[in-house]
Amino acid sequence: MASRGRVTAYLPEEIQKALEEWAAEESRSISSLATYVLTQAVKEHQAKKAKKPESDRP
């Protein structure tokens, strides 16, 4: 099994409530939902970075 990292995040109350509702709608834990959302965001970021020409990078 691959090792897994741990992250602690402090969220505004309205974001916490929205995540709780979203997780409940999908019958999953907030942790599982957060892992999914963050994984998708990282993949999107990496894809954008890969498409950007080298000369446009800082």
Secondary structure, 3 states (H helix, E strand, C coil): CCCCCCCCCCCCHHHHHHHHHHHHHCCCCHHHHHHHHHHHHHHHHHHHHHHCCHHHCC
